[in-house]
């Protein structure tokens, strides 16, 4: 038997799937995941329990049996909450077999064997009927399918399928709704994670400037979100250009559409500046009234004194395709485009509504310069770190001579250009040094003297 295991690609930031055999130690996957962080998130757990109890109570008050469907049950925690809240029966769906096996043991150990059935399938494969995985459709839908971006784990298509095939019309959903908030900011620090800034080098024959190719400057980048702890970002690192506004909401108790779409809001900048970044986060209402709320809002929006630290849900940094100047009081339109798994943003000057509608393109941005595929966000930040570059320059100046021949072993490093400007005889088109710098497409251990034209490094 073969099972696919998820791995984050450190270069692109995307999730990839690797095939492992049946003897693989799957405990490693659980250890690498954020299950522990979720399970110890007291704020999350308390809010879910309150929401589940309220949903079970509403169903019981209608004189119905409370039948719960828990998609992505993990350890079975939310199903056990439902059973202890008085649910008549729970179907706990978990596709990851080692976790499903763990859920079965945990459910039995806690005395809920007769109330909870663990189904080791993807929810889209679950069947309903006398001979199916579920005897009947559920009237309470409980899920925790969210990541920092809300939809990155496939929440929308999962909900869409569940409403069509697995739950009753008008079911209770916990959480009941999710709301995504945005704020427009200027931030040289965060922008440095997406674009390559010019590098100034003080050489003996005057200042030299290393520039990036025009295709890199104009590249829209990639749609994958940059998720960070905004609560660790000092206010001096960014300038707020707009108030916090609601971008969109999803009501999970009603049929959900996962097809690509867009949402548009009008912003009136509270300060003039360069619009570069859209900061985003979400909250979830566990009940229809919104009284039981779990929020990811950062410290400047809501005091974090009573909040619990969490790594499984953070906040989002989205990079606009290009920085755009905005003027205080001059209205602009912010558009959020999304597909099933990701969100990206565009900013437009306020014009006629029909003209703005024509400008909307839901297609996901694609990196054209290759740099956003080669370098991750921290790598961009390293290359733009002036102090780091200065230290390299100081070190190179101590060892370089006019007849130095340099070999740089790296992916996408600026060191060869630095070395040339600082006096190396021989070591990129954008800086017109193609006759001075030779790019060798080979692994370091495979280099031969012929690669180096028989020169001594």
C-alpha positions in Angstrom: 0.0 0.0 0.0 1.3 3.5 -0.9 0.2 6.7 0.8 0.9 10.3 -0.2 2.4 12.6 2.4 2.4 16.4 2.2 5.7 18.3 2.1 6.2 22.1 1.9 8.5 23.0 -0.9 11.0 25.5 0.7 11.7 27.1 -2.7 8.1 27.8 -3.8 6.2 27.7 -0.5 3.7 25.3 -2.1 2.6 21.9 -0.8 3.8 18.9 -2.7 2.9 15.2 -2.3 5.5 12.4 -1.9 4.7 8.7 -2.0 5.7 6.7 1.0 5.4 2.9 1.5 3.5 1.0 4.2 6.6 0.7 6.5 7.0 4.5 6.7 6.8 5.9 10.2 3.7 8.1 9.9 4.2 9.4 13.4 6.7 11.8 11.8 3.9 13.4 9.8 1.9 14.0 13.0 4.9 15.4 14.8 5.7 17.7 11.9 2.1 18.9 11.7 0.4 21.6 13.8 -2.0 19.2 15.6 -0.4 19.9 19.0 -0.7 23.7 18.5 -4.4 23.3 17.5 -5.2 20.9 20.4 -3.7 23.3 22.9 -5.4 26.3 21.5 -7.7 26.9 24.4 -9.5 29.9 22.8 -10.3 27.8 19.7 -11.4 24.8 21.7 -13.7 26.7 24.1 -15.4 28.6 21.3 -15.9 25.4 19.3 -17.4 23.7 22.4 -19.7 26.6 23.0 -20.8 26.7 19.4 -21.4 22.9 19.2 -23.5 22.9 22.4 -25.6 25.7 21.1 -26.1 23.9 17.8 -27.1 20.7 19.5 -29.5 22.6 21.7 -31.2 24.3 18.8 -31.7 21.0 17.0 -33.1 19.3 20.1 -35.5 22.3 20.6 -37.0 21.5 17.2 -37.7 18.0 18.4 -35.1 16.4 16.1 -32.3 14.0 16.7 -28.9 15.6 16.6 -26.9 13.9 13.9 -23.4 15.4 13.5 -21.0 15.2 10.6 -17.4 16.2 11.6 -15.2 16.6 8.5 -11.5 16.5 9.1 -11.9 15.1 12.7 -8.2 14.6 13.4 -8.0 13.2 16.9 -11.8 13.2 17.2 -11.9 16.2 19.5 -14.9 18.0 18.0 -16.9 14.8 17.6 -16.3 14.1 21.3 -17.4 17.6 22.2 -20.6 17.0 20.2 -21.3 13.6 21.9 -20.7 15.1 25.3 -23.1 18.0 24.4 -25.9 15.5 23.8 -25.6 14.7 20.1 -27.4 11.4 19.3 -24.7 10.3 16.8 -21.5 11.6 15.2 -19.9 10.7 11.9 -16.2 11.6 12.2 -14.5 11.8 8.8 -10.6 11.7 8.5 -8.7 10.9 5.3 -5.3 10.5 6.9 -5.2 6.9 7.9 -2.7 7.1 10.9 -4.7 9.9 12.3 -8.0 8.1 11.7 -6.5 5.1 13.6 -5.5 7.4 16.5 -9.0 8.9 16.5 -10.6 5.4 16.9 -8.4 4.7 19.9 -9.0 8.1 21.5 -12.8 7.8 21.0 -12.9 4.4 22.6 -10.7 5.4 25.5 -13.1 8.3 26.2 -16.2 6.1 26.2 -17.8 7.4 23.0 -17.5 4.2 20.9 -21.3 3.9 20.6 -21.8 7.5 19.7 -19.1 8.2 17.2 -18.2 6.4 14.0 -14.8 7.2 12.5 -14.8 7.0 8.7 -11.3 6.8 7.1 -12.2 8.5 3.8 -12.1 11.8 2.1 -15.5 13.4 2.7 -16.2 13.5 -1.1 -16.1 9.7 -1.0 -18.5 9.2 1.9 -21.8 7.5 1.0 -25.2 8.0 2.6 -27.9 5.3 2.9 -28.8 2.0 4.6 -25.6 0.4 3.2 -23.5 3.6 3.2 -21.0 5.1 5.6 -23.7 7.3 7.0 -27.3 6.0 7.6 -28.8 9.4 6.9 -27.8 13.0 6.2 -26.6 15.0 9.1 -28.3 18.1 10.5 -25.2 19.5 12.2 -22.1 20.1 10.2 -18.9 20.6 12.3 -15.6 21.3 10.6 -12.1 22.8 11.2 -10.7 22.9 7.7 -9.1 26.3 7.9 -5.6 27.6 7.4 -4.2 31.1 7.8 -5.7 32.1 4.5 -9.1 30.4 5.5 -9.5 28.5 2.2 -6.1 27.1 1.6 -6.9 23.6 2.9 -9.8 23.2 0.5 -12.6 24.3 2.8 -14.8 25.7 0.0 -15.1 22.5 -2.3 -15.5 20.4 0.8 -18.4 22.5 2.1 -19.9 22.6 -1.4 -19.9 18.8 -1.6 -21.2 18.3 1.9 -24.2 20.5 1.3 -25.0 18.7 -1.9 -24.7 15.1 -0.6 -24.1 14.8 3.1 -26.1 17.3 5.2 -29.8 18.3 5.3 -31.0 21.6 3.8 -31.0 24.3 6.5 -28.5 22.4 8.7 -26.7 23.9 11.7 -23.1 24.6 10.9 -20.2 25.1 13.4 -18.7 27.5 12.7 -21.7 29.3 11.3 -19.8 31.9 9.2 -16.3 33.3 8.4 -15.5 36.9 7.6 -12.3 38.0 5.9 -10.9 41.5 6.8 -8.3 43.6 4.9 -6.2 46.7 5.5 -4.0 48.6 3.0 -0.5 49.4 4.2 2.9 50.7 3.0 5.9 48.7 4.3 9.4 48.7 2.9 10.2 45.7 5.1 7.4 43.5 3.9 7.8 44.8 0.3 11.4 43.6 0.4 10.1 40.0 0.7 8.7 40.3 -2.9 10.8 42.6 -5.0 14.6 43.0 -5.4 15.8 46.5 -4.5 18.7 48.2 -6.2 22.0 47.4 -4.4 24.5 50.3 -4.0 28.2 49.3 -4.0 30.9 51.8 -3.1 33.9 50.7 -5.3 37.3 52.4 -5.9 36.1 53.9 -9.2 32.8 55.2 -7.7 29.4 54.0 -6.8 27.9 51.0 -8.7 24.3 50.0 -8.6 23.1 46.4 -9.1 19.6 46.5 -10.6 17.0 43.7 -11.2 15.8 42.9 -14.7 12.7 44.8 -15.8 10.7 41.6 -16.0 11.3 41.0 -12.3 10.2 44.5 -11.4 7.0 44.1 -13.4 6.3 40.5 -12.4 3.1 39.9 -10.5 4.8 37.2 -8.4 2.9 34.1 -7.2 -0.5 33.8 -5.5 0.7 31.8 -2.5 0.1 33.7 0.7 2.9 35.0 3.0 1.6 34.0 6.4 3.3 35.6 9.5 2.7 36.6 13.0 1.7 40.2 12.6 1.7 40.5 16.3 5.5 40.4 16.1 5.6 43.2 13.5 6.4 46.5 15.2 4.2 49.4 14.2 7.4 51.2 12.9 7.7 48.7 10.1 4.6 49.7 8.3 2.3 52.7 7.6 -1.5 52.1 7.7 -3.1 53.6 4.6 -6.7 52.5 5.1 -9.2 51.5 7.8 -10.0 47.8 8.3 -12.8 46.8 6.0 -14.7 43.5 5.5 -13.6 41.9 2.2 -16.1 39.0 2.1 -18.0 36.5 4.3 -19.0 32.8 3.9 -22.1 31.4 5.5 -21.4 27.7 6.1 -25.0 26.8 7.0 -26.0 27.4 3.4 -24.8 25.9 0.1 -21.3 27.1 -0.6 -19.8 27.8 -4.1 -16.1 27.1 -4.7 -16.0 28.4 -8.3 -13.5 31.2 -8.9 -14.9 34.6 -8.2 -14.0 38.1 -7.0 -15.1 40.6 -4.3 -14.7 44.4 -4.5 -14.7 47.0 -1.8 -14.2 50.8 -1.9 -11.5 52.3 0.3 -10.8 55.9 1.2 -7.2 56.1 2.2 -6.7 57.7 5.6 -3.1 58.7 4.6 -1.2 59.3 1.4 1.6 56.8 0.5 2.6 53.9 -1.6 0.1 51.1 -1.5 2.2 47.9 -1.5 0.7 45.4 0.9 -2.7 44.1 1.8 -2.8 42.7 5.3 -5.6 40.2 5.9 -7.1 38.0 8.7 -10.4 36.4 9.5 -12.7 35.6 12.3 -15.3 32.9 12.7 -18.7 33.1 14.4 -19.6 29.8 15.9 -23.3 30.7 16.2 -25.8 32.6 14.0 -26.0 35.5 16.4 -22.2 36.1 16.3 -22.0 36.0 20.1 -19.4 33.2 20.1 -16.5 34.7 18.0 -12.9 33.5 17.4 -10.7 36.2 15.8 -7.3 36.4 14.3 -7.2 40.2 14.4 -3.7 41.7 15.1 -2.8 43.8 18.1 -3.5 47.3 16.6 -7.0 46.2 15.7 -7.9 44.4 18.9 -6.0 44.1 22.2 -4.1 40.8 22.3 -3.8 40.8 26.1 -6.5 38.1 26.5 -5.6 36.2 23.3 -3.7 32.9 23.1 -0.6 32.6 21.0 -1.3 30.3 18.0 0.9 29.2 15.1 -1.7 27.1 13.1 -3.6 30.3 12.3 -1.7 33.5 11.8 -2.2 36.6 9.5 -1.8 37.1 5.8 0.5 39.4 3.9 -0.5 39.8 0.2 1.7 41.7 -2.2 0.0 43.9 -4.8 1.4 43.3 -8.4 3.0 46.7 -8.2 3.2 49.5 -5.7 0.7 52.3 -6.4 0.6 55.8 -5.0 -2.6 56.7 -3.1 -3.8 60.0 -1.8 -5.6 60.6 1.4 -9.4 60.9 0.8 -9.1 59.9 -2.9 -11.2 56.7 -3.2 -9.8 53.5 -4.6 -11.2 50.0 -5.3 -9.6 46.9 -3.8 -10.5 43.6 -5.5 -10.0 40.2 -4.0 -9.9 37.4 -6.6 -10.0 33.8 -5.4 -10.0 30.2 -6.8 -10.7 27.1 -4.7 -7.5 27.4 -2.6 -6.0 30.9 -2.8 -6.7 34.6 -2.8 -4.9 37.5 -4.5 -5.5 41.3 -4.7 -5.6 44.2 -7.1 -5.9 47.9 -6.5 -7.6 50.3 -8.9 -8.4 54.0 -8.9 -12.1 54.7 -8.5 -13.6 55.1 -11.9 -17.0 54.3 -13.5 -18.4 51.0 -12.1 -18.7 49.4 -15.6 -15.1 50.4 -16.4 -13.8 48.9 -13.2 -15.8 45.7 -13.8 -14.2 45.2 -17.1 -10.7 45.4 -15.5 -11.4 42.4 -13.2 -9.5 39.2 -14.1 -9.9 36.2 -11.9 -7.0 34.3 -13.4 -4.3 33.5 -10.8 -1.1 35.6 -11.2 1.8 33.7 -12.7 5.5 34.4 -12.1 7.1 35.4 -15.4 10.6 36.3 -14.1 11.3 32.9 -12.4 12.8 34.7 -9.4 9.6 34.1 -7.3 9.9 30.4 -8.1 13.6 30.3 -7.3 13.6 32.5 -4.2 11.2 32.2 -1.3 10.1 35.3 0.7 12.9 35.1 3.3 15.5 34.8 0.5 14.2 38.1 -1.0 14.5 39.6 2.4 18.1 38.4 2.7 19.1 39.8 -0.6 17.5 43.2 0.3 19.2 43.3 3.7 21.6 46.2 3.5 23.5 45.2 6.6 24.0 41.7 5.3 25.3 43.0 2.0 27.6 45.5 3.7 29.2 42.6 5.7 29.8 40.7 2.5 31.3 43.7 0.8 33.6 44.3 3.8 34.7 40.7 3.7 35.2 40.6 -0.1 37.3 43.8 0.0 39.8 42.1 2.4 40.5 39.2 0.0 39.9 40.4 -3.5 42.8 41.4 -5.8 42.8 42.8 -9.3 43.7 39.4 -10.7 41.3 37.4 -8.5 39.3 34.6 -10.2 36.2 33.9 -8.1 33.9 30.9 -8.0 30.5 31.5 -6.4 28.5 28.4 -5.5 24.9 29.6 -5.0 21.4 29.8 -6.4 20.6 33.4 -7.5 23.2 35.1 -5.4 24.4 38.7 -6.0 27.9 37.8 -4.8 29.5 37.5 -8.3 28.3 41.0 -9.2 29.6 42.3 -5.9 32.9 40.6 -6.4 33.3 42.1 -9.9 32.5 45.6 -8.9 34.9 45.3 -6.0 37.8 44.5 -8.3 37.8 40.8 -9.3 39.1 40.3 -12.8 36.7 37.5 -13.7 34.1 35.8 -11.9 23.7 38.7 -16.2 22.4 40.4 -18.5 20.5 43.1 -16.4 23.8 44.6 -15.3 25.5 44.1 -18.6 28.2 41.9 -17.2 27.6 38.8 -19.4 31.2 39.0 -20.7 32.6 39.1 -17.2 30.5 36.6 -15.3 30.0 33.0 -16.6 27.0 31.1 -15.3 27.8 27.4 -14.9 24.7 25.1 -14.8 26.1 22.3 -12.8 26.1 21.0 -9.2 29.2 22.0 -7.2 30.4 18.4 -6.8 30.3 17.9 -10.6 32.5 20.9 -11.4 35.6 20.2 -13.5 38.6 22.3 -14.5 37.0 22.6 -18.0 34.0 24.3 -16.5 36.5 26.9 -15.1 38.4 27.2 -18.4 41.4 25.7 -16.6 41.7 28.8 -14.4 42.7 28.6 -10.7 40.1 30.0 -8.3 
